[in-house]
């Protein structure tokens, strides 16, 4: 196909054509396997050690209240935002660990921010 004609293709058609060309080239020159991950989220970018601390906060909350209780809190957006600020302020004032849980204030704030993101996605 003349490259000038590729402008008339949809992005999906162009991607399929590129896939076929690459597939053809690789099979002519080597036995390399193919995996098309374009457009997929790259979870290897997540700092898992930090996320683990957030999960510890989630586990504490699930034991204290109930699993997923954060979704039922009346005025959840305001409540979780206020809690995130409280944890960030405590951290900023030099208190690294929450006295009640023994867990990082940053992990608590991260947890609150995840709650806010989730509620925003759910409710628009």
C-alpha positions in Angstrom: 0.0 0.0 0.0 1.3 3.5 -0.9 2.2 5.3 2.3 0.2 8.3 1.1 -3.0 6.2 1.3 -2.5 5.4 5.0 -3.8 8.9 5.9 -7.3 7.6 4.9 -7.1 4.7 7.4 -8.7 4.8 10.9 -6.3 4.6 13.8 -7.5 1.0 14.3 -6.8 0.1 10.7 -3.4 1.8 10.8 -2.5 0.0 14.0 -3.6 -3.4 12.4 -1.6 -2.7 9.3 1.5 -1.8 11.4 1.0 -4.9 13.4 0.9 -7.0 10.2 4.1 -5.4 8.8 6.0 -5.8 12.0 4.8 -9.4 12.3 5.9 -10.1 8.8 9.3 -8.5 9.3 10.0 -10.4 12.5 9.0 -13.7 11.1 11.3 -13.2 8.2 14.3 -12.3 10.3 13.9 -14.0 13.7 11.8 -16.1 16.0 11.0 -13.2 18.4 7.5 -13.4 20.0 5.2 -10.5 19.7 3.1 -8.8 22.4 1.2 -5.6 21.6 0.7 -3.6 24.8 0.1 -0.2 23.2 -2.7 1.6 25.0 -2.6 -0.7 28.1 -1.8 0.7 31.6 1.8 0.1 32.8 1.3 -1.0 36.5 5.1 -1.5 36.8 5.3 2.3 37.3 3.6 2.0 40.7 5.9 2.3 43.7 4.7 -0.9 45.4 6.5 -0.3 48.7 4.6 2.9 49.1 1.3 1.3 48.0 1.9 -1.5 50.6 1.8 1.1 53.3 -1.6 2.4 52.0 -2.9 -1.2 52.0 -1.9 -1.4 55.7 -4.1 1.6 56.4 -7.0 0.1 54.4 -6.7 -3.1 56.5 -6.7 -1.2 59.7 -9.8 0.7 58.6 -11.5 -2.6 57.5 -10.9 -4.1 61.0 -12.0 -0.9 62.8 -15.1 -0.2 60.8 -15.9 -2.6 58.0 -14.5 -3.5 54.6 -15.3 -0.7 52.1 -17.0 1.4 54.8 -15.4 4.5 53.4 -17.8 4.3 50.5 -20.8 4.7 52.9 -19.6 7.7 54.8 -22.1 10.6 54.5 -20.4 13.6 52.9 -17.6 11.3 51.8 -15.8 13.8 49.6 -15.6 16.5 52.3 -14.8 14.0 55.0 -12.0 12.2 53.1 -10.5 15.6 52.0 -10.5 16.9 55.5 -8.9 13.6 56.8 -6.2 13.9 54.0 -5.4 17.4 55.1 -5.2 16.5 58.8 -2.7 13.7 58.0 -0.6 15.9 55.7 -0.6 18.7 58.3 0.5 16.3 61.1 3.3 15.0 58.8 4.3 18.5 57.9 4.5 19.4 61.6 7.0 16.6 62.1 4.6 13.8 63.3 5.6 11.0 60.8 3.4 8.2 62.3 -0.3 8.3 63.3 -0.6 7.7 67.0 -3.7 5.5 66.8 -2.5 3.1 64.0 1.2 3.3 64.2 1.2 3.8 60.4 2.6 6.6 58.3 0.5 9.8 58.1 1.5 9.9 54.4 0.0 6.4 53.9 -3.2 7.7 55.6 -3.2 10.7 53.3 -2.6 8.5 50.3 -5.5 6.3 51.3 -7.8 9.3 51.6 -6.7 10.6 48.2 -7.5 7.2 46.7 -10.9 7.4 48.3 -11.4 10.8 46.8 -10.3 9.7 43.3 -12.6 6.7 43.4 -15.6 8.7 44.6 -14.9 11.3 41.9 -14.8 8.6 39.2 -18.0 7.0 40.5 -20.0 10.2 40.9 -18.5 12.5 38.3 
